[in-house]
Every structure is written in C-alpha cells, then in structure tokens.
Amino acid sequence: MTGGEGTGGVPRLAMLLGHAGLLPPLACVLAVAGGDPGVRFSALALLYAYSAAILSFLGGIWWGFAARGGARAPGWLWFAAVLPSLFAVASAWPWAVGLPWPGPSLAALAAAIAATLAVDRRLVALGLAPTDWMRLRLPLSLGLGALTLAGAIL
C-alpha cells in the first residue's frame, strides 16, 4: 500500500474527504432542528441543493467508471449514469410550480441516494469500481440519505 491507498484502491484522502462531506448536511439538519424559523427555509434549501448535487455527482462517478471500463462496461451503466442528474432536476419541480416543498423532494432525494448503493455494488461485482468501494459508499450514502430524510421529516 503506497500513495495513501486503502486496502482495495480507495485512497485514504478520498475516505477522509468523503466522510467530511457529511458535515454540510449535518449542519443543515442541526440548524433546522434548532427551531429558529428564520433559518429553517434556508437550511432546508441548502440541504436540498447539497443532496441533489451529490446525487448528480454519483452519476458522474458512474460515467467515469463506464468510460474507464470501455468494452467491459455494460450498456445499462451509461443510462444509469445520467439518471441521478435527471432525477435531481426533476425533484425541484414541486418547488418550481409552488407545490409543497421541500419535504417531499427531500424524501425523494433520500430514497434515490439510498438506491445508488445497488449500482455501486454492481460496479464492484463487475470489477469496474475498487474492491473496497462499498467501504466508502455505504456509510456516505446511508449517512447522506438519513440526513436528507431527517430534513424532510423535521
């Protein structure tokens, strides 16, 4: 193991920064839980934006795995890679047309974030992602999904 890599190809720095990425949504949830009505909407909007951005980012990672995999990458992966961004944008629709927001959109994003784990597991099984990929993805997806759902509920 050189270059700060973990046991299966995910660098320690990526592990550290990935887990640090849970701090912004945690701060948003804590701000909402603090009960100050003056910060509630802003904190929920920031939580929504962060969760939607990360969901889109995951699709970009999958696109990169597909591109790197070349002929080994299954065709479905290219489609899966664009779905997170499309879903993230579609989840803004209630806000755009004045329907109840952000609770339903946050709940939908939480479910989508959790669902990404199925693709991540498949990428490992196909050898397109590092062997310890799930050691990174599992706590991050469950953590962000739980924090996003907490924002929907609070």
Secondary structure, DSSP 4 states (H G I P E B T S, - for coil): --TTB-TTS-BHHHHHHHHHTTHHHHHHHHHHHTT-HHHHHHHHHHHHHHHHHHHHHHHHHHHHHHHHHGGGS-HHHHHHHHHHHHHHHHTTHHHHHT-S-SHHHHHHHHHHHHHHHHHHHHHHHTTSS-TTHHHHHHHHHHHHHHHHHHHHH-
